[in-house]
Amino acid sequence: MYKTNSMSITRCPLTGYDLKAGELKPVTSATIEYETEYVGKVKITLPAYNDLMNGDFERWLIAGICLQRTLDNEEPILIDSDFIRGGYKKYNPPIAFEEKCQAFLKRLYKMGGRENKTFEFHTGKTFALAYSDYEEFNRILDHLKTEYFISYSKVHELRPIKVYMGVKLTSTGKAEAEKALPKMP
């Protein structure tokens, strides 16, 4: 935990989850930096942190951008007040449901799905992979299964959260993900 003159920094403003020991870097300026397994590397100004903790913003889209950049080994973006009020849109996060389904399918493929790796997804924690909140993440996984792009062996319901176990890309899912990837010249 870190305390400034007016606030304590104890939680990720994108997920609402408590920051664990070692995730928060020492705060030496008006910028907070931390890294969690759910959103990756985050660099945020103190005013934006406060705004996110107290306001109604599209946190899941910002979380998705942070996680995507971390998974792609890119530097974190400085999240400031302009960024949370719409500046994030210049990074073209998927907004529509179908775009989120495609982005998630492509991410699964890149994370090892092309080699038949299996995954486990706790929708309350891994929702940033699909730029969605947990409720929409449930719908994305259900939709991808209905379209035969993924399969899973078991679902544990912890209402409203679900844990999907044994998630794998199907042959159809791999082909669909490959279509979405850029072609090498």
Secondary structure, DSSP 8 states (H G I E B T S, - for coil): -EE-SS-EE-B-TTT--B--TTTB----SSEEEEEETTTEEEEEEHHHHHHHHHS---HHHHHHHHHHHHHTT----EE-HHHHTTGGGGG----SHHHHHHHHHHHHHHTTGGGT--EEEETTTSGGGGTS-HHHHHHHHHHHHHTTSEE-SEEEEETTEEEEEEEEE-HHHHHHHHHHS----
